[in-house]
Amino acid sequence: MLCKDFIIDPLQIDVAKQAGASIILLIVNILTDEKLKQLYHYATSKGLEVLVEVHDDNELQRAYELEPQIIGVNNRDLKSFNTDVEHTNHILKYKKENYFYISESGIHSQQDVKQIINSGIDGLLVGGALMNCNQLEHFIPSLKLKKVKI
């Protein structure tokens, strides 16, 4: 279970763990490098996985300094709140190997997944589309596609 709060304090990590979370979200954009590192190491010391979320190339480089296992690319522009799944392709154009990449936000259909499946992602974080879906038993399997090895 993902705790998708805006985590800025170790106390929130404790609460997430007590509530049953197995993974937390750390948003690079809202944290200094020092705070990001502190929270990341605190969470992992508690046995939690950490999804380190980035929005641009600079934040991706900052995330790499942390050497996390999982990096999420948020397709939502933090200023306009518009989403564009092609953002994942742009950010992961020069990705490094040995990380798990997750595309986040703006994924509503199989067509959206087709646009990003070969970007190097290992998974999807789908929220709003699930909340608005009437037939989860059909929707979720429709998002599963095979990557093409290049």
N, C-alpha and C positions, 0 to 999 in steps of 0.2 A: 504494500500500500504506500503510495506516494503522498507525503505531506507537501502540498504545493503552496505553502505560506511564503511570505516575503521574510525570510529568516535573516535576522540581524543580531541575534543574541543567543548564546549557548543555552539559556533557559528554554527557548523555543524548541531546541533540539531535544532536551530532556522531556518536554511535554509531548513532542511528536513520538518519541520512543515509548513513553508510557501509554499513549493512545493507540499503539500498535503499528506505527509506521515502520516500514522496512527500508525506506529510501526517502531522502529529503531533497529539496531543491535549493540550490544556492545560485543567485542571480548575480553574475559578474558586474553588471551595470550599476548595481546599488551598493557594492562593497569595495572597500579599498583592498589592495593586494594583501596587506597584512591581515585584515579582518577575514577575507576570503580564506586565507591559509589557516587562520586560527579556527574558524568554524568548520572547515573541511576536516582538519585533523581531529577536532573534538568529536564530530559526528562519526568518523570512522573508528575512533577509539571506543565508541559506544556500540559498535557493531552495525552501524547503519551504512547503507550505500548512499552515494551522493550524485545527483544529477546536476552538473555544473552548466548553467544556461548562459549562452552567448547570443548577441544580437548583431555583431559586426566583426570584421577582421581583427581589429585591435583587441576586442574582448576574447576572441579565439586565441590569440597569442598569449594573453594574460592567463587564460585557462590552461594552456600547455605548460606554463611555468609551474603550475600546481601538480601536473601529472596525474589528473584524475582518470578513473576508468571510463566514466560515462560523460559525454559532452552533448548537451542539447542545443540545437539551433532553433531559436524562436523566430518564426516567420512573421511575427507581429511587430510593426514599427512602433516603438515606444512613444513617439511624438504624436503621430496621427492615429494610431491604433488600427491602421489598415493592415490586412494580412495578404501575403503573396507567397505561395509555396515555392516559387522559383528562388526565393531568398536562400533556401537550403542549398540549391545548386551553386549559387554565387559564393556563399561562405565556405563550402566544402571543396571548392575548386582546387585548392592547394592544401588539402588536409594531410595530416600525418597519419601513419599507420599505427596499429596497436591501440586504438581507442575505439570505444563503442559510441556511435553517433546516433542521436535521436532527432527527428524532425518534429517540431512542436508548433501547434496553432495553424488554423486555416485549412485543415484537412477535413474535407466534407464528403469526398467521393473517391471512387476508384480512379477517376481521371486525375485527381490531385496526386494520388500515389504514383500513377504512371509518370507524372512530370518529374518526380524526385527519386524514384526507386534506384536508379543507377548513379546517384550522387555519392554513394558511399554510406548511406544510412543503414543502421542495423535495426531500427525500430521507429515507431511513431508514438507521439503523445497526442491523443485525440480527446478533446473535452467537450466543447460546445456541440459538436455534431452528435455525440452520444446523448447529450441532454435533450436534444430536439428530435431524436430518433424514436419512431414508434415500433420498429421491428429490429431489435438488436441482433436477433438470431440470423438475420439476412445481412444487415449492415456490416457487422464486424468481419465475417468471412469475405465480404466483397472487397475489403481493403488489402487482403493478403495476395501479394504478387511475387513472382520469382524475379530475382535480379539476373541481369545478363552479365556474364563474365567478359570483361574487355581485356 
